[in-house]
Amino acid sequence: MNNIEIIGLGALNIDHIYKVERLLDDGEAVVEAAISSPGGSAANTIYGLAKLGVRGGFVGAVGDDDEGKTMLQDFQKVGVNTSQIKIKKRAKTGSVLCLSDHQGRRSLYVLAGANSQLTINDLDMSYINQAKMLHLSSFADERQFRVLLEVIDRLDSSVKVSFSPGELYAAKGLGVLAPILKRTYVLFLNQNELKQLTRKDLRTGAESCLEQGCQIVAVTLGRGERLKLGQGISRKVTATSYTSDAQGEYVTEANGGKIVDEVDTTGAGDAFASGFLYGLLKERKIKECALLGDTTARLCIGRTGARDGLPNATELAQRYQQL
């Protein structure tokens, strides 16, 4: 186990994805397609890294049902170490109902299931502390948030933390997340989550996160956001991601070259984190890490679900060169 580079900790869910023409406030519509597949934010990122050849493991909980077996088997087929995933007796594996429309908008409804039974006693800190990095994402219940706080408190200083809070944790605000943020090496958010977390715009929000102790803040911008770059003689670009650290700011420009047609945006942010962390683990520069993340996310959205479109290392290298 001592060759594991990155370990994930977060909710393990089966995603039930329904493709619809549009999301409704009220009314009735036809479901155009439906699939079920393994998911969970940190789980998707660790899966993506494993496909790229990174040695990873995962810590979490599933139920003793068919869905739990599916979760474990899906990890195992790409080489993720599952020895620290606890199987909770007489519990249902967590699930997410996802409604996804033609405009790329989604509505997510979470049923925590076995995730809500994960306790600090289920975690082997010697296992976690062996890794170079620990990648965290959210849980639905407050008890598991307190588990994350205890993990951070007991984590070796040598282990770098990456953190994808998602909307559930971003809504808690900077003050509540401060113990995790001050230990975070790289923070992954989309633009809406950054606004929820900081109540500020893109640049000042990223600065607020850096002030909390994050060393890198990486923000995905969906189909693109117009940003003004430079001082004095400046230019505007359409950016698909924005990254900031103590040395400066970096953008990934939407250069108009579509790698794949957009099918489903489920897991796009998790895919971005996979590519970005792959770059970090390979000691690439920050701007290159962001482009690797953007490339991975573009490939992910070409298939329905969070994992089917994730590339292997050869596919990522080929697509990266196209950009």
C-alpha positions as CSV (number, residue, x, y, z in Angstrom):
1,M,0.0,0.0,0.0
2,N,2.9,2.4,0.5
3,N,3.0,3.1,-3.3
4,I,-0.3,4.9,-3.3
5,E,0.0,8.5,-4.5
6,I,-3.4,9.9,-3.8
7,I,-6.4,8.9,-1.6
8,G,-9.9,10.1,-1.9
9,L,-12.4,10.6,0.9
10,G,-16.0,11.5,0.3
11,A,-19.5,10.2,-0.5
12,L,-20.0,7.1,-2.7
13,N,-23.2,7.2,-4.7
14,I,-24.9,5.5,-7.5
15,D,-26.0,8.3,-10.0
16,H,-29.4,7.8,-11.6
17,I,-29.3,10.2,-14.5
18,Y,-32.4,11.2,-16.5
19,K,-32.0,13.2,-19.7
20,V,-34.9,15.6,-20.2
21,E,-35.7,18.3,-22.7
22,R,-35.9,20.9,-19.9
23,L,-36.0,21.2,-16.2
24,L,-39.4,22.0,-14.7
25,D,-40.6,24.2,-11.8
26,D,-43.9,22.4,-12.0
27,G,-45.6,20.2,-14.6
28,E,-44.9,17.1,-16.6
29,A,-42.3,16.1,-19.2
30,V,-41.0,13.0,-20.9
31,V,-37.7,11.4,-19.9
32,E,-35.6,10.9,-23.1
33,A,-33.0,8.6,-21.7
34,A,-31.9,7.1,-18.3
35,I,-28.8,5.5,-17.0
36,S,-27.4,4.4,-13.6
37,S,-23.7,4.5,-12.9
38,P,-21.2,4.8,-10.0
39,G,-20.5,8.4,-8.9
40,G,-19.5,10.6,-6.0
41,S,-17.4,13.7,-6.5
42,A,-14.1,12.6,-5.0
43,A,-14.7,9.0,-6.2
44,N,-15.1,10.2,-9.8
45,T,-11.8,12.2,-9.5
46,I,-9.9,9.2,-8.1
47,Y,-11.4,6.9,-10.8
48,G,-10.2,9.4,-13.4
49,L,-6.7,9.5,-12.0
50,A,-6.6,5.7,-11.9
51,K,-7.5,5.6,-15.6
52,L,-4.5,8.0,-16.2
53,G,-2.2,5.5,-14.4
54,V,-2.0,7.2,-11.0
55,R,-2.0,4.8,-8.0
56,G,-4.9,5.7,-5.8
57,G,-7.1,4.5,-3.0
58,F,-10.4,5.5,-1.5
59,V,-12.0,5.8,1.9
60,G,-15.7,5.7,2.3
61,A,-18.8,3.5,2.9
62,V,-21.3,1.5,0.8
63,G,-24.2,-0.7,1.7
64,D,-24.2,-4.5,1.5
65,D,-26.3,-4.4,-1.6
66,D,-25.8,-4.9,-5.4
67,E,-25.1,-1.1,-5.8
68,G,-22.3,-1.4,-3.2
69,K,-20.8,-4.3,-5.1
70,T,-21.0,-2.3,-8.3
71,M,-19.2,0.7,-6.7
72,L,-16.3,-1.6,-5.5
73,Q,-16.0,-3.4,-8.8
74,D,-15.9,-0.2,-10.8
75,F,-13.0,1.0,-8.7
76,Q,-11.2,-2.3,-8.9
77,K,-11.3,-2.6,-12.7
78,V,-9.1,0.6,-12.9
79,G,-6.9,-0.4,-10.1
80,V,-8.2,1.8,-7.2
81,N,-7.4,0.3,-3.8
82,T,-10.7,-0.4,-2.1
83,S,-9.4,-2.0,1.2
84,Q,-10.6,1.0,3.2
85,I,-14.1,1.2,1.9
86,K,-16.4,0.0,4.6
87,I,-19.5,-2.2,3.8
88,K,-22.3,-1.2,6.1
89,K,-24.7,-4.1,7.0
90,R,-28.4,-3.6,6.3
91,A,-27.7,-0.2,4.7
92,K,-28.4,1.0,1.2
93,T,-25.6,2.5,-0.9
94,G,-26.0,6.2,-1.3
95,S,-27.7,7.5,-4.5
96,V,-28.2,10.7,-6.4
97,L,-31.1,11.5,-8.7
98,C,-29.9,13.8,-11.5
99,L,-32.1,15.5,-14.0
100,S,-30.1,16.9,-16.9
101,D,-31.5,19.0,-19.8
102,H,-30.3,20.1,-23.3
103,Q,-28.8,23.3,-22.0
104,G,-26.5,21.5,-19.6
105,R,-28.4,22.5,-16.5
106,R,-28.8,19.9,-13.8
107,S,-30.9,19.3,-10.7
108,L,-29.4,16.9,-8.1
109,Y,-31.2,15.2,-5.2
110,V,-29.0,13.3,-2.7
111,L,-30.0,10.2,-0.6
112,A,-27.0,9.7,1.7
113,G,-27.6,6.0,2.6
114,A,-24.5,4.2,3.9
115,N,-22.5,7.4,3.6
116,S,-24.3,8.7,6.7
117,Q,-22.9,5.8,8.7
118,L,-19.2,6.6,8.1
119,T,-17.4,7.4,11.4
120,I,-13.9,8.4,12.4
121,N,-13.4,4.9,13.8
122,D,-13.8,3.6,10.2
123,L,-10.8,5.5,9.1
124,D,-7.2,4.2,9.3
125,M,-5.0,7.4,9.5
126,S,-1.8,5.4,8.8
127,Y,-3.4,4.4,5.5
128,I,-4.3,8.0,4.7
129,N,-1.0,9.5,5.9
130,Q,1.0,7.3,3.5
131,A,-0.2,9.2,0.4
132,K,1.3,12.3,-1.2
133,M,-2.2,13.8,-1.5
134,L,-5.7,13.5,0.1
135,H,-8.6,14.6,-2.1
136,L,-11.8,15.5,-0.2
137,S,-15.4,16.1,-1.3
138,S,-18.6,16.6,0.5
139,F,-21.1,14.5,2.5
140,A,-24.8,15.2,2.9
141,D,-24.9,14.8,6.7
142,E,-23.3,17.0,9.4
143,R,-21.7,14.1,11.3
144,Q,-19.5,13.3,8.3
145,F,-18.4,16.9,8.0
146,R,-17.1,16.6,11.5
147,V,-15.3,13.5,10.5
148,L,-13.5,15.5,7.8
149,L,-12.5,18.1,10.3
150,E,-11.0,15.5,12.6
151,V,-9.1,13.9,9.6
152,I,-7.6,17.3,8.8
153,D,-6.6,17.7,12.4
154,R,-4.8,14.3,12.4
155,L,-3.3,14.6,9.0
156,D,0.5,14.5,8.6
157,S,2.0,17.8,7.4
158,S,3.6,15.9,4.5
159,V,0.2,15.1,2.9
160,K,-1.1,17.8,0.5
161,V,-4.9,18.3,0.5
162,S,-7.1,19.0,-2.5
163,F,-10.7,19.9,-1.8
164,S,-13.9,19.9,-4.0
165,P,-16.5,21.3,-1.6
166,G,-19.4,21.3,-4.1
167,E,-22.6,23.3,-3.5
168,L,-23.4,21.5,-0.2
169,Y,-20.2,22.6,1.5
170,A,-19.8,25.9,-0.4
171,A,-23.1,27.0,1.1
172,K,-21.6,26.7,4.6
173,G,-19.3,29.7,3.9
174,L,-15.7,30.6,4.5
175,G,-15.9,30.7,8.3
176,V,-17.3,27.1,8.7
177,L,-14.8,25.7,6.1
178,A,-11.8,27.6,7.5
179,P,-10.2,24.6,9.2
180,I,-10.1,22.7,5.9
181,L,-9.3,25.7,3.7
182,K,-6.2,26.7,5.7
183,R,-4.8,23.2,5.1
184,T,-5.9,23.0,1.4
185,Y,-3.2,23.0,-1.3
186,V,-5.6,23.2,-4.2
187,L,-9.3,24.2,-4.0
188,F,-11.6,23.2,-6.9
189,L,-14.9,25.1,-7.5
190,N,-17.2,26.2,-10.2
191,Q,-18.1,29.8,-10.5
192,N,-21.5,29.4,-8.7
193,E,-19.8,27.6,-5.8
194,L,-17.2,30.3,-5.5
195,K,-19.9,32.9,-5.2
196,Q,-21.8,30.8,-2.6
197,L,-18.6,30.3,-0.6
198,T,-17.3,33.9,-0.6
199,R,-20.2,36.1,-1.6
200,K,-17.7,37.7,-4.0
201,D,-17.0,37.8,-7.7
202,L,-14.4,35.6,-9.5
203,R,-11.1,37.4,-8.7
204,T,-11.9,38.8,-5.3
205,G,-13.5,35.4,-4.3
206,A,-10.4,33.6,-5.3
207,E,-8.3,36.1,-3.4
208,S,-10.4,35.4,-0.3
209,C,-9.8,31.7,-0.6
210,L,-6.0,32.3,-0.9
211,E,-6.2,34.5,2.2
212,Q,-7.8,31.5,4.1
213,G,-4.7,29.5,3.4
214,C,-5.4,27.7,0.1
215,Q,-2.3,27.7,-2.1
216,I,-4.1,27.3,-5.4
217,V,-7.7,28.1,-6.3
218,A,-9.0,26.5,-9.6
219,V,-12.4,27.7,-10.8
220,T,-14.2,26.1,-13.8
221,L,-16.3,28.5,-15.9
222,G,-18.6,26.1,-17.9
223,R,-18.9,27.1,-21.6
224,G,-16.8,30.2,-21.0
225,E,-16.6,33.6,-19.3
226,R,-15.3,36.8,-20.8
227,L,-12.4,38.0,-18.7
228,K,-10.1,41.0,-18.9
229,L,-6.4,40.1,-18.7
230,G,-3.3,42.2,-18.0
231,Q,-2.7,45.7,-16.8
232,G,-2.2,48.8,-19.0
233,I,-2.6,47.3,-22.5
234,S,-5.1,44.6,-21.7
235,R,-7.2,42.2,-23.7
236,K,-10.4,40.3,-23.2
237,V,-10.6,36.5,-23.6
238,T,-13.2,33.8,-23.2
239,A,-11.9,31.5,-20.5
240,T,-13.2,28.0,-19.5
241,S,-11.2,28.0,-16.3
242,Y,-9.5,30.5,-14.0
243,T,-6.7,29.6,-11.6
244,S,-5.0,31.8,-9.0
245,D,-2.0,31.3,-6.7
246,A,0.5,33.5,-4.9
247,Q,2.5,34.0,-8.1
248,G,-0.4,35.2,-10.3
249,E,-3.5,34.2,-12.2
250,Y,-3.9,31.9,-15.2
251,V,-6.7,31.3,-17.6
252,T,-7.5,28.4,-20.0
253,E,-8.9,30.1,-23.1
254,A,-11.8,28.6,-25.1
255,N,-10.0,28.5,-28.5
256,G,-13.0,27.3,-30.4
257,G,-11.6,23.8,-31.0
258,K,-14.4,21.5,-29.9
259,I,-12.9,18.0,-29.0
260,V,-16.3,16.3,-28.6
261,D,-20.0,17.3,-28.7
262,E,-21.4,18.0,-25.3
263,V,-23.7,15.2,-24.2
264,D,-23.9,15.5,-20.4
265,T,-22.1,17.8,-18.0
266,T,-22.4,15.3,-15.0
267,G,-19.0,15.0,-13.4
268,A,-17.3,17.7,-15.5
269,G,-15.8,19.4,-12.5
270,D,-14.6,16.1,-11.1
271,A,-13.0,15.3,-14.4
272,F,-11.3,18.7,-14.4
273,A,-9.9,17.9,-11.0
274,S,-8.6,14.6,-12.3
275,G,-6.6,16.2,-15.1
276,F,-5.4,19.1,-12.9
277,L,-4.2,16.8,-10.1
278,Y,-2.6,14.5,-12.7
279,G,-0.5,17.5,-13.8
280,L,0.4,18.4,-10.3
281,L,1.5,14.9,-9.5
282,K,3.6,15.0,-12.7
283,E,5.1,18.3,-11.5
284,R,3.7,20.3,-14.4
285,K,3.3,24.1,-14.2
286,I,0.0,25.5,-13.0
287,K,-1.2,26.7,-16.4
288,E,-0.5,23.3,-17.9
289,C,-2.3,21.6,-15.0
290,A,-5.4,23.7,-15.8
291,L,-5.2,22.9,-19.5
292,L,-5.0,19.1,-18.6
293,G,-8.0,19.6,-16.4
294,D,-9.9,21.4,-19.1
295,T,-9.1,18.7,-21.7
296,T,-10.2,15.9,-19.3
297,A,-13.5,17.7,-18.6
298,R,-14.1,18.2,-22.4
299,L,-13.7,14.5,-23.0
300,C,-15.9,13.6,-20.0
301,I,-18.9,15.6,-21.3
302,G,-18.9,13.7,-24.5
303,R,-20.6,10.7,-22.8
304,T,-23.5,10.4,-20.5
305,G,-22.5,9.9,-16.8
306,A,-19.4,11.0,-14.8
307,R,-17.0,8.3,-15.8
308,D,-17.5,6.8,-19.3
309,G,-15.8,9.7,-21.1
310,L,-12.8,9.9,-18.8
311,P,-9.6,9.3,-20.9
312,N,-6.5,7.1,-20.3
313,A,-3.1,8.7,-20.4
314,T,-2.6,8.2,-24.2
315,E,-6.0,9.6,-25.0
316,L,-5.4,12.7,-22.8
317,A,-2.0,13.3,-24.4
318,Q,-3.4,13.1,-27.9
319,R,-6.3,15.5,-27.1
320,Y,-4.0,17.8,-25.1
321,Q,-1.9,18.3,-28.2
322,Q,-4.9,19.1,-30.3
323,L,-5.5,22.2,-28.0
